[in-house]
Amino acid sequence: MRTLFVFFLLLAIKVASRIFYRHEVVWVGDVPADRWHGLRLVALLNHTSLFELLYLGDAPLTLLWAIARRGVIPAAQKTIDRPLVGLLYRLVACQVVPISRERDQTWSDLLGSIRSDGVVVMAPEGRMMRETGLDATGRQMTIRGGIADVLRALGSGGMLIAYSGGLHHVQVPGRWPRIFRTVRLRLERVDIAAYVKTLGEGRDPDAFKRAVKDDLQRRRDLYCT
């Protein structure tokens, strides 16, 4: 029952997004023939707004169904605790796992919740950019190392990197949203096994995390425009 409810909720968001917003999607490099098949991880870079659910307007029904049936989304505890937004975010995947911003039991719970066929959807920066270009505490936005743990836990399959063009023109955190804007997204598919081998072969876990953070930050700065 939850699977169907989540799927139709995601479908409703997709339809509303296509009605009220224009979408521009570009693939990095050639469009892969298997771009939506076998995805295990969707990583959204340039996290600027909780309205990033609008990007569901660019997702095929097969991906929506995968998220509804076997999707895992880590969500900040403070987002989940919000009265209305929190309720919505609790219902956008098969499993929504509240996490703190510490390396504590909540992160272990997330890694332990990933099924052998699970699809993880996450924002690797771990926090949201404000209108200043910084996070809520005034720090530069950087990739955090948690995604390296997820990549190792998954081991294989496809990673879809979604490069957000930013949504402050749609909704600045803490303000009302605007409609009839253009939302821009670049997409890139990466093979997880090859990616882990390239960045992690012969390295200890900390070195692998640094390599992943550096690589994704380079990609974010190059393609999130």
C-alpha positions as CSV (number, residue, x, y, z in Angstrom):
1,M,0.0,0.0,0.0
2,R,2.8,2.4,0.9
3,T,4.5,1.7,-2.4
4,L,1.4,2.7,-4.4
5,F,0.8,5.8,-2.3
6,V,4.4,7.0,-2.6
7,F,4.4,6.3,-6.4
8,F,1.3,8.4,-7.0
9,L,2.6,11.2,-4.8
10,L,5.8,11.3,-6.8
11,L,3.7,11.2,-10.0
12,A,1.5,14.1,-8.8
13,I,4.7,16.1,-8.0
14,K,6.1,15.3,-11.5
15,V,2.9,16.4,-13.2
16,A,2.6,19.6,-11.2
17,S,6.2,20.4,-11.9
18,R,5.7,20.0,-15.7
19,I,2.6,22.2,-15.5
20,F,4.0,25.1,-13.5
21,Y,7.7,25.1,-14.6
22,R,9.8,24.8,-17.7
23,H,12.5,22.2,-17.8
24,E,15.8,22.2,-19.5
25,V,17.8,18.9,-19.2
26,V,21.2,18.3,-20.8
27,W,23.3,15.2,-20.5
28,V,27.1,15.4,-19.9
29,G,28.6,13.7,-22.9
30,D,26.7,11.2,-25.0
31,V,23.3,10.1,-23.7
32,P,23.7,6.6,-22.3
33,A,21.5,3.9,-23.9
34,D,20.9,2.5,-20.4
35,R,20.7,5.8,-18.6
36,W,17.8,4.8,-16.4
37,H,18.5,1.0,-16.1
38,G,20.2,-0.4,-13.0
39,L,20.5,2.8,-11.1
40,R,21.5,2.3,-7.4
41,L,22.4,5.9,-6.5
42,V,21.1,9.3,-7.5
43,A,23.3,12.1,-6.2
44,L,22.0,15.7,-6.4
45,L,24.8,18.3,-6.4
46,N,24.3,22.0,-5.6
47,H,21.6,21.7,-3.0
48,T,19.8,25.1,-2.8
49,S,16.2,24.5,-1.9
50,L,13.8,22.0,-0.5
51,F,11.8,22.5,-3.7
52,E,14.3,20.2,-5.5
53,L,11.4,17.8,-5.7
54,L,10.5,19.8,-8.8
55,Y,13.3,17.8,-10.6
56,L,11.0,14.8,-10.5
57,G,9.5,16.4,-13.5
58,D,12.5,15.1,-15.4
59,A,12.4,11.6,-14.0
60,P,10.8,8.7,-16.0
61,L,8.1,6.6,-14.4
62,T,10.5,3.7,-14.1
63,L,12.6,5.7,-11.7
64,L,9.6,7.0,-9.7
65,W,8.5,3.4,-9.3
66,A,12.0,2.3,-8.2
67,I,12.1,5.0,-5.5
68,A,8.6,4.1,-4.3
69,R,9.3,0.4,-4.1
70,R,12.9,0.3,-3.0
71,G,14.2,3.8,-2.6
72,V,16.2,5.0,0.5
73,I,16.5,8.8,1.2
74,P,18.5,10.3,4.0
75,A,16.8,13.4,5.3
76,A,18.0,15.9,7.9
77,Q,16.3,15.4,11.2
78,K,15.4,19.1,11.3
79,T,13.7,18.9,7.9
80,I,11.7,15.8,9.0
81,D,10.7,17.6,12.2
82,R,9.0,20.5,10.3
83,P,5.2,20.3,10.5
84,L,4.2,20.2,6.8
85,V,7.5,19.8,4.9
86,G,8.5,17.1,7.2
87,L,5.3,15.1,6.5
88,L,5.8,15.4,2.8
89,Y,9.5,14.3,2.9
90,R,8.6,11.3,5.0
91,L,6.5,10.1,2.1
92,V,8.7,10.5,-0.9
93,A,10.4,7.1,-0.9
94,C,10.0,3.6,0.4
95,Q,12.3,4.5,3.3
96,V,13.1,7.9,4.5
97,V,15.9,7.8,7.2
98,P,16.2,10.8,9.5
99,I,19.9,11.6,10.1
100,S,21.8,14.1,12.1
101,R,24.9,15.8,10.8
102,E,27.2,13.8,13.0
103,R,28.8,10.4,12.4
104,D,26.5,8.7,14.8
105,Q,23.9,5.9,15.0
106,T,21.6,7.6,12.5
107,W,24.3,7.2,9.7
108,S,24.8,3.6,10.6
109,D,21.0,3.2,10.4
110,L,21.0,4.6,6.9
111,L,23.8,2.3,5.7
112,G,22.0,-0.7,7.3
113,S,18.7,0.2,5.6
114,I,20.1,-0.2,2.0
115,R,18.7,-3.3,0.5
116,S,20.6,-5.4,-2.1
117,D,18.4,-3.9,-4.8
118,G,18.0,-0.5,-3.1
119,V,18.2,2.9,-4.8
120,V,19.7,5.7,-2.6
121,V,18.8,9.3,-3.4
122,M,20.9,11.9,-1.6
123,A,22.4,15.4,-1.6
124,P,26.1,14.8,-0.9
125,E,26.7,18.3,0.4
126,G,24.6,17.4,3.4
127,R,23.2,20.9,3.9
128,M,21.5,23.7,1.8
129,M,23.0,26.7,0.2
130,R,21.5,30.0,1.3
131,E,21.1,33.1,-0.9
132,T,24.6,34.3,0.2
133,G,26.1,31.3,-1.5
134,L,27.1,29.8,1.9
135,D,25.3,27.4,4.2
136,A,23.2,28.4,7.2
137,T,26.3,28.8,9.4
138,G,28.2,30.9,6.8
139,R,30.5,28.2,5.6
140,Q,31.4,27.3,2.1
141,M,29.4,24.5,0.5
142,T,31.5,21.4,0.2
143,I,30.9,17.7,-0.5
144,R,30.9,15.5,2.6
145,G,32.4,12.1,2.9
146,G,29.2,10.2,3.6
147,I,28.6,9.5,-0.1
148,A,31.9,7.5,-0.1
149,D,30.3,5.1,2.5
150,V,27.2,4.7,0.3
151,L,29.3,4.0,-2.8
152,R,31.2,1.2,-0.9
153,A,28.0,-0.2,0.5
154,L,26.4,-0.4,-2.9
155,G,29.5,-1.7,-4.7
156,S,28.0,-1.9,-8.2
157,G,25.2,-0.5,-10.5
158,G,24.8,2.9,-11.9
159,M,25.2,6.3,-10.2
160,L,23.2,9.2,-11.7
161,I,24.8,12.5,-10.9
162,A,22.2,15.3,-11.1
163,Y,23.8,18.7,-11.4
164,S,21.3,21.3,-10.3
165,G,21.4,24.7,-11.9
166,G,20.1,26.1,-8.6
167,L,16.6,27.0,-7.5
168,H,16.9,30.3,-5.7
169,H,15.0,31.9,-8.6
170,V,12.2,29.5,-7.7
171,Q,12.4,29.5,-3.9
172,V,15.0,31.0,-1.5
173,P,15.0,29.1,1.8
174,G,12.5,30.7,4.1
175,R,10.5,32.5,1.4
176,W,7.5,31.8,-0.8
177,P,8.0,29.9,-4.1
178,R,7.5,31.4,-7.5
179,I,6.0,29.6,-10.4
180,F,6.5,29.6,-14.2
181,R,10.3,29.6,-14.0
182,T,12.8,27.5,-15.8
183,V,14.6,24.8,-13.9
184,R,17.8,23.5,-15.3
185,L,19.5,20.2,-14.7
186,R,22.5,18.4,-16.1
187,L,22.8,14.6,-15.8
188,E,25.7,12.2,-15.9
189,R,25.7,8.4,-15.5
190,V,28.7,6.8,-13.8
191,D,29.4,3.1,-13.2
192,I,29.8,2.6,-9.5
193,A,32.2,-0.3,-9.6
194,A,34.5,1.4,-12.0
195,Y,34.3,4.7,-10.1
196,V,35.2,3.0,-6.8
197,K,38.0,1.2,-8.4
198,T,39.4,4.3,-10.0
199,L,39.3,6.4,-6.8
200,G,39.6,3.7,-4.2
201,E,42.0,1.1,-5.5
202,G,45.0,0.8,-3.1
203,R,43.7,3.6,-0.8
204,D,42.6,3.4,2.8
205,P,39.0,4.5,3.6
206,D,39.9,8.1,4.6
207,A,42.0,8.6,1.4
208,F,39.0,7.2,-0.7
209,K,36.7,9.6,1.0
210,R,39.0,12.6,0.2
211,A,39.2,11.4,-3.4
212,V,35.4,11.1,-3.8
213,K,34.9,14.5,-2.2
214,D,37.5,16.2,-4.4
215,D,36.1,14.6,-7.6
216,L,32.5,15.4,-6.9
217,Q,33.3,18.9,-5.9
218,R,35.3,19.3,-9.2
219,R,32.4,18.0,-11.2
220,R,29.9,20.2,-9.3
221,D,31.9,23.4,-9.9
222,L,32.3,22.4,-13.6
223,Y,28.7,21.5,-14.4
224,C,26.4,23.2,-11.9
225,T,26.0,26.4,-13.9
